Amino acid sequence: MNETALAELLAKQEITEVIYLYCRCMDRCDADMAKDIFHPDARVDYGEQMYQGTGYGFVDMALSGHALHLSHSHQRGNVLIRIDGKRAYSETYGDVTLRRQDESGQLIDSRNLGRYLDVWEKREDGKWRIAERAFVLDFDETGPASGRVFETTGRRDKSDPSYRLFAQGKLLPLE
């Protein structure tokens, strides 16, 4: 493998890690980590009905909405990336499910399936961050949750066991 191909492969892996980190930020409601994924001047467009503005503004809006839910899970897949020097372009499929409780106590699930179209830039600090993002909604549904067998054990803050795992290399016992 030549140096150019190796550099491109490493750039794709770095970007893929950031794509997956975005899910962690959203599910753990970690605004600082989420904002670090975007350049300060990043522009995003999730459509008129959801949000159009800055990357940082989107993080604030999304996490304030997440606070109204009992739990949520963000999944990413089908990641395609094209590297062009210090710019890159990606399409990533997303699957997000959010659970809330309505006024009557009924659990309601909302699911969005769509694609994230991102323009990435590697600037002075050497990190790949999103410069532009467009979200394309392909499918959504909302309705009563089909059931609940287990209590949710994940936490939507830094008390989640994943923080201890990555910071200290410790996992068990779960606390």
Order of alpha helices (4+ residues) and beta strands (2+ residues): alpha-alpha-beta-beta-alpha-beta-beta-beta-beta-alpha
